[in-house]
Amino acid sequence: MIKIETERLLLHPISDEEMQKIIDDEKNPEMQKAYSEMLQGCLDNPEDRVWFATWNMELKE
């Protein structure tokens, strides 16, 4: 998994399972559709996953 790390942040694309949870929990149909398309892009293009996935941003302490 690709990770980008700075002095204060850690960035990484979330897993397919995490993306599916976001889709399942989303109440807005348009956002649910957008996240579903992003997940499908990850599944169809695993080598280009970074362009389709939702990224997690963590603030370092």
N, C-alpha and C positions, 0 to 999 in steps of 0.2 A: 504494500500500500504506500502510495506517495504521501509524504508529510512535508509541510513547509513550516519551518520554525524560525521565529524571530526572538528578540530579547524578551518580549512580553507576550507573544501569541504562539499558539500551536494550531495549525490549520490542516485538516485532512478531509477527504471525501468520505461520506458515511457509507455504510454497507447496504446491500440490497434489502436486507431484513429491516434495517433502520428506516430506509426509504419507504418500505411497505407499511410500517407502523405509522409513519407520517400520513400516508395516503388513507389508511384506515381511520385515523383520528380526525382528519380534516373534515370540517362541516361544509365548507364552501365548495359547490360542485365544480366551479371553474378552476379553483386551486387544486382540487383533487385530480382533475383531468390533466393539469399541467404537471403535477408531480408524477402521475402515471406515465405520461409521455417521457419524462426525464428517466424514470426507472426503466422503461422499455428501451430507451437509448443506451443505457448502461448494459442491459442484457444483450442487445443486438451488436454493440460495439465495445466489448470489454477492453480492447487495446486503447480506446479513446475515452474511457470512463470519466476521466477528469473533466471533460467538456460537458458531460450530461448530469453528473451526480450533484446532489446538494452537499455543501461543505459545512463541516463543523468548525467553529471557532472557539478555542479555549483560551481564557486569560490565565497566564501563569501567575503564580503568587510570589 
